Amino acid sequence: MRNLRQTSSPQDSAQQVAAELSRLFDRQIEMTKWEAFVGLTPEERQEYEQITEKIRESYSKLAKLESGPDSRKAR
């Protein structure tokens, strides 16, 4: 049985990170709407802050993947 992590390309990884960013943005937008209309509980505020941090981390990861050695070949 093959390990998919070892056989995935940097492009696949970049697509996975982009998909995660999309999911995080959707959740962040949902929480922003809740905050505007009814407010957030302390727990929800903490979740919002964690999502924001995960977005930062994912952007950093995506930038590293896109600036890797294979990114020049794809251009």
Secondary structure as GFF3:
##gff-version 3
##sequence-region A 1 75
A	DSSP	alpha_helix	4	7	.	.	.	ID=ss1
A	DSSP	alpha_helix	10	37	.	.	.	ID=ss2
A	DSSP	alpha_helix	42	66	.	.	.	ID=ss3
A	DSSP	alpha_helix	69	74	.	.	.	ID=ss4
###
